[in-house]
């Protein structure tokens, strides 16, 4: 055995290759953390500027008399949701003309036939009771529809978008270019100014066909224990440093390339395939605080039903159609699963959606083999399908290996310096970006929350665990991914489940 180990350690070519693999991976990790930090700064500045100019938005009276003001139909898909009332109250309390805002709760008929034994009534009945307690003018704004048969969230949404539902709401005059479909979950607390902001943006001639707003998983922060609070901040950071920052920067890149192509058309035509292959990024829809124009949704056939997560598939479908989503700075709070098992189940459902999206992206690329479509498929497989289950193991192992192998090549001063520096920078940025900067930047947004939530770390214990357990959420996400892979390997299928809010209710 000693001879085998001596031979293995003496194979210079193998360790030479491993040294450079570790160096590249550690350098990439440090670069990604810097991008995450910059993304959070970009999103937070975007939000702060928007809230500083709220007074410039058109008021309700002006929008009431503006024939071009958009009409909003806001969908709330619900299944076994005992706490749906605060979401409906927040939506109906939005600062927008009540004749141009309609809220539709989309439930399932099967729940009314077989209600959850611990709920006092099915979700549809709870929504009806809530509506009965509203003043008459608000009662007209709230509708409840029940989807027959089985189906997931996307099926509920598409059921609510049928002409039989929309025409009575809109007085029989449905102009899909003026109707916007909003989407929130049954645990969402939206900002009351979201519709005014979109109406103002459309007035400025933005030409947007879809928007994704800023979502933070902090609505139930006060009910979470220490681990849950750390995970809530980390999950919220995904939305601000990746989802929204990507939409902001994508618009900037596309606009910059459009200016280049306008000045030099031949150069633009030559570089466009390279630009779409290397510099375009996928659009991430979150499934709440999300808006799309009705005709755009209709052109896609409604919400995609091919996968476990219709929101991510919708983002890819919009991108493939050339629709560039706009980032919307108004905040929305949603709940974080309150147990470790709940967080794992949520991430398992999301990872199952990632696997389902591979087929969608592959079919999209086959139908139209453009550089953009092949780039979306390749990045999706590499950055999500492959990296999600292994990142929590690969990065620490290669970080340690990079340090270790640096001493093996200590006779090369430059190699030694790089081998020591990259893992050290990556570790330092993990602590700084994940444990400190993330908390500080999300805390800076608390004055703009639609509901008062205190997320400050007020004790030494909270600060310590917040910093040094900042990777807990990513470990739970890894467990969720492996739960899906293990189920597929053993049984050939995995049935995703929704977040259980009945016990909380």
N, C-alpha and C positions, 0 to 999 in steps of 0.2 A: 504493500500500500504506500509506503514511504517513497518507493521508487516511482510509482505512478504519479504521486503528488509532486515529486521533484521534477519529473518530466513535464507535467502540466504547467508548473510555475516557470519552467525554463523555456517554454515555447514563446519566444520573443514576438513572433508575428501576431499571435493571438492577443497578447496583452497590449501590443502596440495598437491593434484595431480597437480593443476595448477602451483604451485610454482616449482615443479620439471620439469614439461613440459617447463616452461619458462626458467629454468636454463639450460636444455639440448639444447633448441633451441638457446639461446644466446651463449652458449659455442660452439655450432656448427658454428654459424655465425662468431665468432671470429677466430675459427680454419680455416674456409674457407678463410677468408680474409688474414690470414697469408700464407696459401697455394697460394693464388693469388699473393701475394707479392713475394714469392719465385719463382713462375712460371714466373713472369715478369723478375726477375733477371736472371733466367736460360736462357730464350729466348734471352735477350739482350746480355749476355755474348757469347752465341752461335753465334749471328750475328756478334758481334765485332771480335771474333776470325776468322770467315770466311773472313771478309773483310780485316783483317790484313794479310791474306795469299793469296790474289788474284793473286799476282805475281807468285805463284807456280802452277797456273792452266795451263794446256796445251794451247798453242796459236792456232790460226786459221790454220796456215800452218801445224802444227803437226797433228791436227784433220783432216785436208783435206786428208792427206796421210795415215791415220790410218783406215784400213778396218773394224776394230771393233768399230769405233766411232758410236754412235747411230745416227739415222736419226729422226728428229723431225717434226711432223705435228702438228702445233699449230692452234687450232680451236678458232674462235671468233664468238659466236652466237650473232646475231644482229637483233633487231626489233625496227624500228623507232629510229634510233641513228644518229642524225645530227652531232655529234662530234666524229665520229669514226676514223677520220684521224690521230690524235695524237697517238692512240693505234697502228694502223698499222705502222706508222712511227717508233715507238719505237721497235716493234717486228722485223721489217725488218732491223733495225739498230743494231741488236744484234751481238755480237762478236762471230760468229760461221760460218763455211764454208757455203756459200750460196747454194751449191749443196746438202747440208744435212739439210736444213731448208725450210719448206714449211708452209705458213700461209694460212688458209682457212677461209673465211668469210661465215658463214652459215646464210642466211636470209630466209624470207618466201615469196613465190610467191604472196600471197594475198596482201602484202604491195605494190608490184609493180602495182597490179591492182587497189588498192584503197589506194594511198599514203596519209599520214597525210597532212591535208590542210595547216598547217603552215610550213612544210618542203619544201625546194626548190626542192628536189628530193627524191625518195625512197632511203633507205639505200644501196641497191645493186648498184644503179646508182652512189651514192656518192663514193662507194668503187671502181667502175670502173673508175670514173673520177680521183680518186687518183692514181690508177694503171697506167693510161695513162700518168701521169706526172712523172713517175719513169724512171730511166735508164733501158735499156732492160734486164740486168741481174737481176734486182730486180723485174721487171714485171713477170719474170718466177717463182718467189717465191710466188706470191700472186694469189690465186684463189677465185672465188666467186661462191657459189652454192645456189640455192633457193629451199626450201622445198615446195612441193605442199600441198594444203589442210591445215587443222588446226592442231595445236599441240603446245606444250610448248617448253621450251629451250631444254629439253632432246631429244625431237623428232628432233629438228634441228641438234643437235650434232650427233645423230645416222644416220641421212640422210647424213651428211658429211663423215661418216665413212664407207659408202658402198664401196664395191670393185670397182664399176664403177668410184668412185671419187679417191680412193687411188691408184689404179694401174697406171693411167696416170701420177700421181704426182711422183710416185716412179719408173718409168721406167718399169712397168710391173713385176718387181721383188720384191715382198712383202714378206719379212721375218719378221713375227710379233714379233720375239724376239729381233730384232734390231730397231724396229720402236717404238717411244715414242709419245704419244698423249698429247699435252699440251692444257691448257684451260685458257682463259682470257676473261673477259667481255669487252664490247665495250667502257668502260671508264677506262680501266686498263693502267697503265704506268709501264711496267716491267723493271727489271734491265737488262742491256745488257749482263751480264756475267752468266745468269741463266743456259744456255745450257752448257757452259764450266764447270760449277760447277758440274752439273749432270754427264757429261761425265767423269770428273775426279773421281767422287765418284764411278762410275761403273768400271773405270780402277782399282781402289783399291780393287775390288772384294767385294763390299758391298752386292751384291745379292738382292738389293731392286727392287721391282716391281711397286712401286708407291711412289710419293713424294707430300708433301704439303709445299708450301713456305709461307713466312711471308707476310701478307697482312695488309696494314694500310689504313684506310678510310680518307685520308688526301689530296688527289689530288686537291680538290677544296676548301681547307681550307681558302684561301684568300677571297673567295666569300661568306663565311658563316657569319651570325651575331653571337652575343655572345653565345646564346643558342646552335646554330648549332656547334660552335667550341667546346664547352664543350662536346656535344654529339659525335662529331667526335673523340675526344680523348678517350672517354669512350668506343665507339664501337671498336676502334683500340685496346684498352686494352684487350678486349675479345679474340682477335686473338692471342695476345702474351702471356697472362697469362693462357689461357685455351687451345686453339687449338694446338699451337706449343709446349708449355711446356709439354702438355700431350703426344705428340708424342715422344719427347726427353726422358721423364721419363719412358714411356712404354717400349721403347727399352732397357733402363737400367734394368728395372725389369725383363723383359723376359730373357735378357742375364744373369742376376744374378741367376735366377732360373735354366737356362740351365747349368750353372757351377755347381750348387748344384746337379742337377740330374745326371751330368756326374760323380761327385765324389761319390755320393750315389744313385745308380739307384733305389733301393727299396724305399728309403725315397722320391725320386722324384715322383715315381709312386703313392705313398700314398698321397703326398701333392698336386699333380697337380690339382685335382678337387677343393680343397680349394683355391689354388692360382688363378685359373681361375674365381672362384666365387667371391672372395673378393678383389683381387689385380689387375685384368685386367681392363682396361678402354676402352671406345669406341673411335674410331678414327673419328675426325671431318674433313671432307672435306669442303672447302670454296667456291668451284666453280670457283675460279680464282687462278692463280699462282699454278696450280695443274697439275700433270703429272702422267701418268700411261702407262705401257707398253701395246702395242696393243694386244698381245695375252691374257694378263690379262683381258682387257676390253672385248675382244671377248668371254672369258670363262664365263663372267657375262651376256652375251647377249647385251652388249653395256651399255650405260648410263641408269640407272633405270628410268622408266616412270610412276611408280605407285603412286608417290606423287607430291606435289607442289614444292618440293626442291630436285632435283636430286643429289645435292652435298652431303647432309647429308645422303641420302639413300645409295649413293655409298660408303661412309665411313663404314657404317654398313655392306654392302654386302662384302666389302674387308675383314673386320674383321672376318665375318662368314666363309669366305674361308681360313682363316689362313694367309692372306696377311698382314704383318706388314708394314705400311707406314713409309717412312723416312721423317724426318723434313729437310727442305731445307732452308738455311739461307738468300738467296737472297731476297731483298725486292721488293714489288710491291705496287704501290699506286693506289687506286680506289676512286671514288667520294662518298661523303656522300649526302643523300637527302638534298636538300637545304631549305625545309619547314618542319614545324611540321607535317603537314598532310602526307608528303612524308615519314617521319621517321615512323609514325604510320602504314602506308600502308606496308612499308618494313617489319616491325616486325610482322604484321598480316600475311603476306605471309610466313614468316619463321615459325610462330607458326602453321599455317595450315600444313606446311611440317612436323612439330613435330607430329601433330595428325595423319597424313598419315603414318608416320613411325611406328606407333604402330602396324598397320596391318602387315607391312613388317616384323617387329621383331617377332611378334606372329607367323606368318607363318614359319619364319626361325627356331624358337624354336620348333615348332611342327614337322618340317621336321627332325630336329636334336636336341633333347632335352639335350644338353650338359650344364655343369655348366656355361661356357662362355656365351652361348646364353641366358640362363635364367637371368644371371646377367645383360646383356645388356638391355633386355626387362624391368626388374625391375627398373634399374636406370633411364632408359629413361622415364618411367611413373612417377616415383617419382620426379626426378630432373628437368624434363622439362614439361611434361604434367600437373602435379599438381602444382609444385612450381612456374613456370613462372607466372601464372595469380595472385597468391596470395602473393608472397614474399614481394611486396612493401607495403602490409598492415600487414601481419603476423609479420614480424620482428620488425617494430616499436612498434606495440601493445604489443607483448610479451616482448620487451625491457622495456617498461614502466611498464608492469605488474610485471616483475621481480624485478624492483626497489621497487614498491609498496608493493609487498608481502614480500620482505625482512624484512620490519619493522613489519609485522604481526608475523614473526617468529624470532623476535629479541632476544627472550629468549634462542635461540640456536645460540651461537656465530659463529660457523663454517658455518651454513646455512645462517646467516645474511651476513657474509663476502662474501660468494660465490654469494648470490643474488644481492649484490651491485657491486661486481667486474666484473662479466661476462657481464652484459649490458654496463658497463662503458668502458671496454676494447673493446667491439664490436663497440660502438659509436666512440671511439677514432681511432680505426683501419679503420672505414668507412671514416673518414675525412683524415687520413694519407695515406692509400692505395689508396682510390678513388680520393681524391682531390689533393694530393701532390706528392706521390711516382709515381703514374701513369704518371703525366705530366713530371716529371723529367726524368723518364726512357725513355719515348717516345722521349723527346727532345734529349736525348743522342744518338738516332739513326739518327738524321737529317743529319749528315755528309755523311751517306750512302744512302740517298734517291736518286732514279734515276732521280729526278727532284727537283730543289731547291724549298723548301717550308719552310716558317718561321712560326713555331707554338709557339714561345716563348711568354709568358705573360709579356708584357712590361709595363703595367700600373697597378696601384693599383686596379682599378676596375676589370680588367681582372683576376687578381690573386684572388680577393675576390669571384667573381662569379664562377671562375673555381674550387675553393675549396668547396664553400657552395652550389653550384648547381650541384655537381658531381653526384647526384642521379636523375637528370632530365631525362637522357636517359633511366634509368630503369623504370621510371614512364611512359614514352612514350611507352616502350616495353610492359608494363602491359596493357596499353590502346589498343595496337594492339592485344594482346591475347584475351582480352575481346570482342573486335570487332568480332573476329572469333567465339567465344563461343555464343555471342548474335545472330549472323546471323544463326548459326546452330540451336539454340533453336527456332528462329522465323520461318525460312524458310527451315531448314533442309539441307542447303548447303552454302558454301562460295566460291566465285570465286576470287582467288588471282590475283592481278595485279602487273605488273612490275614497277620498278622505272621509272617515267616519266622524260626523259631528253630532250624532245622536246622543252618545254618552255625555258629551259636554253640555248638550241642551238639557 
